[in-house]
Amino acid sequence: MRVEDFMDVTGSDDAVYPLETSDVLDLVLSTDTAIYASGDVLADTQELTGAVRVKAGTARLESLKITDADDQGQSLDVVFLKTNVSIGTENDAVSIADADAVEILGIIQVFGSDFLDLGGVRVATVPIDRTIMLKAGAASTSIYVAAISRGTGTYSASGLSMKIGILRL
């Protein structure tokens, strides 16, 4: 790396930190255990802590892997939000307030065909084919994640987990 790739955040010459850092963050979605209908809130908004380096900072979504321990393999949409606003009640139709919809940073569609059946579990590694910038709220280093069912799966309370690859800017 070049010297220009680092910055001093302490005000002294003792410590320097990279301008950009990448990470893979884990998130286990809490879900309802009754059967879902397509268009239901699969998982209401959940916090992904430390997604950006500084309050109100930004990161770029680099990768998304979903593990379905319940072996459902149903299509879903993953919604990234700037702040902790609700997209509706889990296992009920999506119902986000107009004023809250502006907090949506991007949506990634995950299709049933994205899941690879590995026996009792399915895994989807979703290609990120467009740039999605993730920006935290004014007093936070977190972004928020929700999910919308696009199938009719039945999940355990923690059967869906994600690995979210980010590049902190």
N, C-alpha and C positions, 0 to 999 in steps of 0.2 A: 504494500500500500504506500501511497505517497503521503507526505506531510499534509497536503491539502485535503486529504480524506479524513482528517481528524480535526476536532475542535476542542478547545479548553473550556470546560463548563464550570470550573472552580474559581476562575480568576487568577490562578497561579500557574506556574509552569510545571507543577508536579504531576498533574493527571490530565490525560487526554482521552477522549472517547470517540469512537467512530461516528461519523455523521449518519450513516445508515447501519441498521442492524436487522438481521432476519431472525425469525423465531417460528416455532410451531406451537400453537396454543391448543390445549385440550378443553373441550366443553362437552359435558354429558347433559343431554336434554331431559328435562322432566316432562313426562307425558302422562296422559290419562290412560287408563287400562281398559276402557271400553272400545268397541269398534268405531272407527272413524269413517266419515263420509268424505268424498272429494270436496275440497273447498273449506273444510274445517280447519281451525287453528290446531295444528299438531303440537306445537310447543309455544306458549306465549313468551314474551320477551325475557331473555336471560342475559346476565352480564358476562362479558368476556374481559376480565380484568387485565390491566397492563398491556393493552393492545397497542398503545402509542407511547412514545418516550416521555412526553411532557403533557401537561394539561392542555386540552384543546388541540393536541397534536394530530398528525396524520400518519397513516400507514397505507400500503398498497396490498390488496389481497393477491396472494401468489398461488395458493393451492387450497383445495378443500377435499378432505377424505371423510366419508361417513361409514361408520360401522353399525350395522343393523344386527344386533345380537338376537333379535326375535325372528330373524330369517323371513321378514315380510317382503322386502325388495320393492316397496311401493314408491311411486313417484312422489316428489315433494319439492317445494320451493323453500329456499333458505333466504331469509330476509335480514339484511344488515341495517342497523339503525344507529343514529348518532346519540340518542338519549334513550332513557328507559321509559318508552311509551308503549302502551298495550296495543296489540293488533286484534284483540278480542279474547273471548273465553275459550279455553282449551276444550276441544271436542264440540265446538259450536261454530257456526259460520263466521268467517273473518268479518270484523267490524271495527275498522280503525277510523278514528275521528279525522275529519278533513285537516284540522290544524296539526294533528300528529303525523299525518302522511308525509309532510315535508321533512320529517326526521329520517325517512328511508334513504339509505346511502346506495343501495343496490340490491338486486335479487338474483340469485343463482337458481336455475331450474335443474333438478336432478331427476332423471328419468329412470323408470324401472329397469330399462335396458343398460343403464350405467352400472348396476349392481352385478357383481360376480358372485355366484353361489359357491360358497366354500364348505358345503355340508350343512351344519347347523347355524351358520352365520353368513351374512352377505356384506360385501364391502364395495363401496363406490368411490373411485377416485375421479373427481369431476374436473374436466379441463376448464381453466379460466381463460376464455377466449377474448375477453375485453378487459380493459383496465377499470377496476373498481377501487376508488379511493375511499378509505375509511377515516373519518374525522370524528374525534371525540368531542363531547360537549365542553363548555367553557371551564368547568371545575373538575374535569375528570380525565383519566387516562384509559378509561374503559370505552368499549363500544358494546353494542347490544345485538343479540341474535334471536330471531324467532323462526318458526317453521310453519308452513301451510301444507296440509295433506292434499295430495292429488290422486289418492287411491283410497282403498277401503281396508287398511291394515288394522291389526290389534296389537298393541305394544305393551310391554311391561313398563313400570314406572321409570326405568332408566335404561331401556333397551337400545336407545339411539345415542351414539356418541360421535363427536367430530374432532378432527385435527385440522386446524385452520392455520395455514402458512401465511405469514405476513412479512412485509419489509417495512420496518419502521423508518420513517423519513425525518 
